[in-house]
């Protein structure tokens, strides 16, 4: 946190009327009409230069902003920086209303971004997008919606937001690489998975809500055979799907199920930490890549010495991470991981294809012994509003294990078609069930289906297409 941020937070917490930083004078706040000195040492030219640079980074060119519900004016010169809180009901009340009305887009201060995030939560959106040159936008039921009540943001508006909401290490990373990931939290409301980036227009950011409350897997509709895998002493459970398909929510629910029902040691390795788990029946240690460890693979290797029973790998990004996760699943740990694949069978193929051809027979054998289940999912718009998860589940039985070992993955869908009693379910079967229940429309299912032609064929066989336009 910069010196300017510390001063502003102190100013608000002490209900000060004004803060004066002036060359040749000790810095002071005006509280109840009296000057309260923050230091006995007068500010020098170099210190003022640093303060002014921090102001420019934090506020851009703005002369007013909001902080924790307070409207504040800022005056800057080479010799002084003065912050003054505008009291509601004063002669400046139009400025207060203006700052509130524009959500401090003129400065991007704390109330601006926090109010936009609250607006996102109140409207049930999953993501907030803020970009230079556009109005803020929400992802609502999977679609992008522009917020017409908010003004178009400039890059000067964006920098105060970035500086307010982003940890210093991530600001440094952003300046070096032009993007960075981190978590942000509004106390009592929600956590947010945050990404800041630069594009051809300037600076942008995306914030995804991560609720404090973790819903039970039964409420989310996670198949019971998948939930039952959580009681296994070892094995690899993969949750897969495209970006934004609810993988993190599913994993959090499964980890919480273990936390509530067993006495184990759970280690999560995430980038960033998303859902925050409290110790229930289990001891949980959550580690963030870049904060508590250098990488997924380093944290996984370290976990071997940390006596875990259950390990969550937020992303299996590279060959070494995948190899360590499979090895740990083989050697007595229950490992949860994610991949960006669209089907259960495609997940098995993706893992094997990561390896050089001369190692693939070995990894097939290891995967056949360690993999216990794959959940592939996507989110669809519900007919009545909102979204619902659609699941494909592969439970690795001895028959499935043999097919993986013998490089006959193409036969796995046939096993899944006849193995419903064992928990097997293809994605198209889940689509059809949700259509029958009136949860989603045929058009939505066809738009999201990985194998659209196969779904059309299945619907035709069940006389469910009716007058649906297939163009």
C-alpha positions, 0 to 999 in steps of 0.5 A: 500500500502506498503512503498516499493510500495509508494517509487517505485511509487514516483520514477517513478512519479518523473522520478528518476534514482535511489533510495537508502535505506541504513543503517545509511544514509537518504533515497534518490533518484537520479534525474537528477544526483542530490541526493534528500533526502526523509527524514533527518533521517538515516535508522536504522537496524530494518527499513532496515529489514522491508524494505527488508522483504517488498521487498521479499514479493513484488519481490520474488527472482527477480532482475528486474521488470517493473513498469508503463512502466519502467524497474527497477533493484533491488539490495538487501543486509542486509545493503541496497536496491537499485532500478535503472531504466534502460534507453532505449538505454543504455548498459542495453537495452537487459535487458529492452527487456527481461523484456518486452518480458517475461512480467516481469514473472521473477518478476510479477511486475505491467507491467506484470499483467497489460500487460496480462490484456491488452492482454486479452482485446485486444483479446476479452477474458472474463477471464485471469487465472494465476497459479503457474506451468503453462503459463497464459491462457485466456477464449476465446469464452468460451474455455481455450487458453494457451498464448504461448508467455508468460513463465510458472509462478512459485510461486515466480513469482506470489507473486509480482503480488498478492502484486501489484494488491491486496488490503491489506485487501484482502492479509490479508484475503488470508493469513488467508483463502487461497482465496479472492475476490476483484475488480481491475481497470486499469484506462481508460481501464477496471475493473476486478473482481478478485479472488486469491486462493491457490491450490496444485501447489501454488498461482493462480488468475482469473481476469474477465473483467468488461467493463466501458461501460454498454450496453443498454438492447436492444443491449444485446437482453434482452427480452422487457417484462423483460425490462418493469418490470423495470418500476414496483414500487415493486416486485422481479426480478431474473436473474439466470444462471451458473457461467460465464453466463453473469448475472452481465452484464444483471443486470447492463443493467437493473439497467442502464435502471432504472437509465436513465429513472426514478427518483429513489434511487438505492442501490446496494449490491455487492461482489465486486462492478463490473459495476460502475454506475454514477448518471443519472436520479437516485441517486445510492449508491453502497456498497461492502461487506467487504468494506462498509458493513459486509454482504449482509443481514446486508446491506439489513437490513440497506437499509430499513432505507436508503429510497431506491426505487430499490435494487440490491442484488449481490448474494442471498446466504443464507436463511436470505438474500432471506427472507429479499429480498422477504420481501422488494419486498413485502413492496414497493421496486423493488428488483433485485437478482441473483441465480445459477439456470439453469431454471426459474421453477428451480429458484422457486423450489430452493427458496422454497426448501431453507426453512424448510418444516413447512415454505414452505406454507408461503414462497410460498404465499409470493413468489407468491405475490412478484415475478414478473419475472425470467430471466435464461440465458447462453452463447453460442458460435456464429457460426461467433465467439464471444458469445451470451446470450440465455434467458428463461423468466418467467413473473409472471402473475396471472395464474403463481402466483396461481400455485406457491401458490398452489405448482403446479410449474410443470405446469408452463412450460405449461403456458410458452409454450402458453404465448409468447404474455405475454413474456414467453419463454422456453430456448429450444425455444430460442435455436431453434430461434437462430439456425434458424437465423444461430447465433448458431449451433445445436451442440452448442445448444445440448451441452448447453441444460439443457434438451437435449432430449426435445430439440432433440424432438423439433428439430425433430418435426421441421425437423431441425436435418438433418444429425446431429450426436446425439452421 
